[in-house]
Amino acid sequence: MTRFSNLDRKEIIKEFSNETYDLVVIGGGITGGGIALDAASRGMKVALVEKNDFASGTSSKSTKLIHGGLRYLKQFDFWLVKEVGSERAIVHKLAPHLVLPEKMLLPLIDGGSYGKWLTSIGLKVYDILAQVTGDDKRQMLEKKEALKLEPLLPKKILNGAGYYAEYRTDDARLTIENIKTSLSYGAKALNYAEVEDFIYEDDKVAGVKVMDVATGTQFSIKSKYVISAAGPWVDELRSTNNSKKGKRLHLTKGVHLVFPFEKLPVKQSVYFDIPDGRMMFAIPRGKITYVGTTDTNFNLDKDNVKTDIADAIYLISAVNNMFPNINLELDDIISSWAGLRPLIHEEGKSASELSRKDEIFTSDTGLVSIAGGKLTGYRKMAERVVNRISKKMEEDYDLEFEACTTDKIPLCGSEFKKFKHVKKYISEVFARIEPDGFTHYDAWYLVTNYGKQTENILLGYKSLKNNDAHLRMIRAELQFGIENEMVLNPMDFFIRRTGRLYFDIESIRTYMEPLLVDFKKAYDYDDAQVLNFKEMLEAELDSHSNFSLERS
């Protein structure tokens, strides 16, 4: 495994400053990570910079599904359905521990968006376009069959259901594993490194000027080409480049709520109608079930996107409408997340009507920007934009690069040929840690986050000394994150590397204090810095989980 640590920050910045790269990628989300892997695996010399933490924007706040976009059939967007539908199986193959098969139930109700005939035809077309085979092919269920699979569905208005295959992931983990995999092909990457301006030679972009957010110092990176994959911030960088012309971004906000599984004990994922004509998901995941999403226009502070009480009430009302025996309340929310979709603006279209297709913009100075798209299509988005750079390299420098091969490159931690091997490995890990008081969930959590990298964490666990086995395990996780995943502060670890803020929020309250001690030792932080981290983490806990009506 290639070491990837902020303990080496000075050396990384020194190398950035002294080298000339073929390509600088701005943005450490899933699109930027995919571009870095694609370009580096073709032989390009790649540097990636992210102004906050990797996956801290849109790429940790999606619905966390690698799915085919069934609803785009209603918009007759067959090309998008075909592409992302095919991509699901490819991304699952690249990381079967991280992209997990997930059956989806689509209830058919009186007055719903999908009738039985249209659903049957639609799911059949979906199977054909997405090249679905075997047991994953769609099934049409009668009312009794649907209720047997999901007893919480509303008996009075239920007419049956569609039953089809999707995939679930952790978007932030998928992002970091793409970036880590790119390192094995020679790419370099740094978080907390904000691009403030561009370097120009002969009126062409020839690199970037960067602020090291961690230390406040500045440095520059020279490169032949620059790609901006900055998500919601793409237009700001286009403005800095004086090239914000023509098409522009249209930001919409998507919100998800998290409940204890006992409060919403759905047996599998459900894609269901909302009274206003939209659709939403309820997805069980370990200890919790999460629901979402909203789709509303957003024009406020992009660095401070929050779930407000109106969002929460809207989603709770939708859940209670579909599952009449549940009766969720605001006090039942244990966590939430809110993120932005950087869509391409189209006049006269509402937020939910906007296309999810990606677009590539090239300025007169040569800055290439990519925006739009879906999590599922990240690999193809990367392929398209790197193809463009490869062509430019050939024209401008007479350099030739191979075609894209990322459909055959397993991501870090993936040494599994099939999902059944993942399940076998989970059982093996459980057998090893059960004597220390761990549950099957703990083994599942480790393997579905880290894959075979679990071995590194278990080695760290054995080397630590503490009577509390669970504390030793999370300390071993943190040690792994600091040494191999560029964890710089508690938010990186608890939110994006482990997903604990969303999926196991109580573990943060339990282990915050001892892990702050580990951070202090690792980075020689002073008491004031540690106190600041604690206050930041407590603020995150409050903003994600406190939905009392008195909240200001």
N, C-alpha and C positions, 0 to 999 in steps of 0.2 A: 504494500500500500504506500502511495506517495504521501509523505508528510505534508500537511496542509494546515498551518498554524499561524495565529497572530503573534506567537512567540518569535516568529521569523519576519515580522513586519518590516523592520529596517532593511533587511536583506532583499525582500521583495521589492520595496520602493527603490532601493539602489539599482536593482536590475532593470526595473521599469525605466529609470532615468537614463541609464547608460546604453540601452539597446534600441534598435529600430525594428519595429514589428511590421508584419504584413497587414495585420488587422487589429484595431482596437474595438472592442465591443463595450458599449455603454449600457449598463443594466444587467443586474444579476438575478433576474427572474427566470421563469421557465423558458422564455423565448431567447434571452441572452445566453443562458446555460446551454440550450440546444444549439445555438449558433457557434458557441465556443467549441463544443464537441465536434460538430460537423466540420468546421474550418480546420481545427487542429488535426483531426483524423485524416484530412486530405493532404496534410503536410504544411499547412500555413503556420506561420509564427504568430501566436494569438495572445493578446492581453485583454483581460476583462476587468472592468471596474464597476462598482456599485456604490451609490452614495450613502445607503444605509446598510442593513444586513441583507445577505442573499435572501431572496423570496419574501422580503418584508412588505412588498406592495401587494399587487393583485395575486401574485403566485403563492400566497399562503392563505388566501381568503376566498377561494372558489367554492363550489359545491363539492369539490374533491371527488369528482367522477370523471373517469375516462369513458365518455359515452358518445353515442352516435348522433345525438340531437334529433330525437324522434319528432320534436315539434317543428323542425325545419321542413318536414314533409308537407305540413299544412301551408307553408309559404312557397311550396314547389321549388325549394332550394336543393334539388337532387344532387348537384355537384358537391355541395358541402356535406350532405348526408353520406354520399359515397366515400369521400375522402376521409372524414373523421371516423366513419364506420369501419373502414379498412384499417385505419391506424390503431384502433383499440387492440386488435389482436397482436399487432406488431409491438406495441409498447408493453403489453402483458408478457410477450415472449422475452423482451429485453430485461424485464425485472419482475418475474412472477411472484416474488415475495412482497413487492410494493404495489403492484397493480393487480388487485384481487378480483376474481369473478364475483359478480353480484347479481342475483336474479332480481328483476324489477316487476312489480305488480302494478298494472294500470286498471283501476276500478272503472267499470262502466256504470254510470248512474243516470237516473232520470234527468234530462235537461243538461247533461254534461257535454264537454267539448268533443268527446269521441263516442260515436254510436258503434254498435257491435259490428255492423258491416264495414264501415269505414276503418275501424280499428283493425279488423282482420286483414283487409286489403293493405292498409298502411304498414302493418307489421310485416306482412309478406314482402312488400316492396323494400322495406327496411332490411330484412334478411338478405334479399337479393343484392341490394346496393352495397351492404356491408360484408357480403360474402360469408354469412353466418352458416355454420355447419353443425351437424350432430345434435346433441341435447340442448344446445344453445338456441336452436330454432324456436320461433315463437309458438306459443300454444294459446288457444282461445278456451277460456274456462266458463262453465256455467255458474250460476249463482252459488249453488251448494259447494262447488269445488273452490270458488274464490273465498267463501267464508271459512272453509276448512283450512286454507292457507293463511288467512288473516281474519280471525274472528272479530276484530275491532271494527271492521267495515260496517257501514250503515245498512241493516237488513231491509228497511222499508223502501229505499230508493235504489238498491243495488240490483243490477241486471246481469252481472257477470264480470269478467276481467280479461285483459290481455296479460300474458306472462312471457317475458322475454329477458335476454341477457344483456348486462352492462358490466362495467368494471369500476371498482372503487380504489382510490389511492389517497396518499397524503401528498398534496401538491408541493409543500415546502420540501419534503424529503425527496420527491422526484427531482426537484430543482437542484438541490445540493449534490445528489448523486450524478446528475448530468455534468455539473461543474467539476466534481472530483474525478469523473471518468475522463474529462478533457485533459486533466493534468498528466495522465499517463501518455498522452500524445504531445506533451511539451507545452501546453497552454499554461499561462500564469493568470491568477485571479486574486482580487483584493476587495474586501468589503470596507465600508466606511471610507470610501474614496470618491469624492464628488467632483464631477467634471464641471468646471466653472466657465471654461471658454475653449476655443479651438486654436490650434496652431495652423497658420496658412503659409504656403509657399507657392508663388506664382498664382495667387488667387484660388488655390485649391487647398482643401483641408488636408493637413499633413501631420495630424496628431491632436492631442488634447492637453489642456492645462488642468491639473487636478489639485484639489484641496484634501489633505489627509485629515479627515474629520476627527480622528482619534488624537492627533497631536497638534493640529492647527497649522502644520507646515504645508508648503506647496511644492509640487513637482510636476514635471512634464513627461509625456510619453510620445515619442515620434512613431509614426506609422504611415504605411502607404495608403490605407483606407480606414475609414471609421464607420461603424454601423451603430446607430442609436436604436436600442431595443428597450427604451426606458418606460414603456407602458404608458400610464396616464401623464407622464412628464415629457412625452415625445414632442409635443408642440412647444414647450418651453425651450427645448434644445434647438428646435427649428427656428425659434425666434432669436436665440443667441447667435445662430448661424445666418440670420436675416433671410430665412428661406421659408417662412410660414406663409405659403401661398396656396391657392386652390383648396383642395380638400383639407378638412380639419377634424380633430377628435371630438367625439360626443361622449361625455362620461356619464355612466349610469351606476347607481349604487345597488349592491346586492347584500342582503342581510341574512344571517343564519342564527338560529337560537339553539341552545343545547339544554337538554333535560336529562335527569337521571333515567336510565332505561326503565326502571320500575314505573315511572310516571307516563311513559309512552312506549309500552312493550310490544312494538310491532315485530313480527317474526321475520320479515325481510323488508327490503326497501319498497316504498310505495310512491308512485307518481300520480298525484291526484288533483282533482278540480278545486279551484277556489271560486266562491260565488261571483267575483267580478270578471270571470272568464279566463283568468290566467291559470297556470298549473304550478304545483310545487312538489317538493320531495320530502319524505320522512325516511331517514336512513339510520338504522341501528349500527352502532360501532362500539363493541366492547361494553364498557360500563354505562354508555350514554346512548341517546338517540338525538340526532340533530335534524332540524327542519329548515327549509328555505326554498326559494329565495325571493326577495323583493326585486323590483326592477324600476327604479325611479331616477329621474334626471338629477345630476349633481353638479353644482358650480361653486362649492365652498372650498375650504382648505384641504388640498389633496393629501397633506401629511397628517391630517387629523380626522379620519373618517370613523364615525362612531355609530353604534346602534342606538337609536333614540326610542323613547317609550311608544311613539306612534308606530314605528316599525314593529316593535314587539307585540303590540296589541293586534295589529293587522295579521301577523303570522299565527298568533295564538287563536284568534277567531277562526282562521282558515282551518287549523288543525281540529278545533272543537266542532266545526261544521261537518268535517268528513268522519271524525271519530267521536260520535255523540256521547259515548260513555266515558270519555277521558276527562273532560272538564279541566283543562290546564289553566293556570293562573300565572300572573307575573311573578309571584313568589316562587314558582316552580322552576324558573330559569336559573341554571347554575353557571352558564357561560354564553358567549355569543361572539360573532365576528362580523365585520362589515368591510367590504372591499369595493373597488372600482373596476368597471369594465371599460377599457379604452376602445370604444367603437368608432367607426367612421361615420361622420354626420351625413344624414340625408334629409333634405328639406321635406317637411310635412309628415315625417314618420315619428311615431311615438317611441319611447325607450324600448319597449318589448318588440317593436316591429323592425328595429335596425338590424341589418345583416351582421352576422358574426364572421364574415370573411375578413381575411387580412389584406392589407395594402402596403405596397412598398413605394416610398417617395425618395427621389434622388434630386438633391439641390444642384444649382449651377456650380457650386464649389466642390461637389463630389460627396457631400454628406449623404449617406444612405440611412433612411429611417424606415422601420417596420412597425406597424400597429394593427390593432384589431385581432381577429382570430379567437380560437378557443384553446383551452388547456389541451384537449385531446389532439389537436392538430399541430402542436408545437414543433414536432420533428420535421414535418413537411414545410412549415413556415421557415424553419432554419435552412432546409435544403434549397428552397426557392431563393432566399436572399444570398446564400453562399454561392449558389450557381451564378448569380449576377456578379459577385465579387470575383469569382474564378474567371469569368469571361473578361472582366476588366483587367485582371492580372495578365491574361494572355495578350490582350490588345496593347496594354501600356508598358509591360515589362518582358514580354515574350516568355512568360512563365506558365507552365502547364501543370494542372493538378488533376488528380483522379476524380471520378464521379463520387457522389454521396454513398457512404456505406454504413450509415448509422442505424439502418434497419437490421444490421448484423452484429452490432457492438453491444454486448451485455453491459448493463450499468454496474457500478460498484456494489459489491455485496451479493451480486447475482451469480451463483454457481449452480443454478437449478435449471434443468431442462424443461420440467413441467411443474404445474402447481401441486401435483400429488407429492413431489419431492419436497416442496415447501412444507406441506402438512406433516410429512415424515420427520423433517428436521425440527419442527415445532415440538413434536412428541419427544424427540431425543433431548432437546434442551430442557423440556419440562422434567424429564426423568432425572436429569443432572441437578436441577435446582430445587425440585420438590422437597428433598430432605432438609433444606434450610428454611422451609416454611413458605415457599413461593407457590403461586397458583398457576393453573394452565393459562390464565389471562396474561400473567407476567411473561411466560415463554412466548405466547402469541405476540405480545407487544414488542418484545425484543426482536423477534425474527421478522415481523412485518414492517419494522422500522429499519433494521440494519442488515437483514439477510445473514450471510455468512460472516459479516463483520461482527456479529454477536460473539464470535470466538475471542476477538480482541477485548471486548467488554468483560467477558467471563474471566479472561486472564487478569485483567485489572482488578476484578472483584476478588479473586483469590489472593492477590498481593496486598490488599488493604486489610487493616486490622480494626475491627469494631464489633461489638456484640450484636448490633442491630444489622441483620443481613440486608434488609431493604435499603437502609442508609448506605451500606457498602456498595450495593448495586447501582444506586443512582449516582454515587460519587464516581464509580467506575465509568458510568455513562458520560459524566461531565469530563472526566479525564480524557476519554476518547474524543469528545467533542472539541476540547481545547487543542489536542494534538493533531487531530485529523479533519476537523470540520470548521475551522476558523471561528469558533465560539470566542467572543471577546467580552461579553457581559451576560448577566442572568437572563435578559430578555431573549437574546439569541438562543439560549439553551432551552428555557422553559416554554417559549412560544413556537419557534420555528424548527429547531432540531428534534424536539420530542413531542410537540403538539399538546403538552400537558395543560396549557391554559384552556384548551378547548375540550380535551378528552379525559382529563384526570386532574381537575383544578385543585382538588383537596391535597394532592401530593405536593403542590407548590407551597401551600400554607404549612405543610408538615416539614418540608426539607429546605425551605428557604434559608434559614439561619445557618445551618452547617455548610451549605453550599456557598454562601457568601464568604465564609472563612476560606474555602478552597479557592475561590476567585482571588481573594486577597493574597494568598500565598503564591498562586500561579503567576500573577501579573504585578506583584508588589504594589497593589493599590493601597492608598492611605485610608485612614478611617473616614475621612470626609467623602471620598469616592465610594466607599462601601455603603455608607449611609445614604448617599444619593441613589445608588442602585436599588437599595431596599425601598426607598420612597417611590422610585419609578415603578418597581414591580408591584408594590401595593396599590399604586394608582391604576396600573393595568388590570389588576384583579378586580378593583372596584368598578372601573368603567365597563368591563366585560360582563360582570355578574350582578351588579346592583341595579335593579329596575323598580325600586320603590317609587311611588308617585311623588315622594318628597324630593327625589333627586333633582338637583338643579340642572 
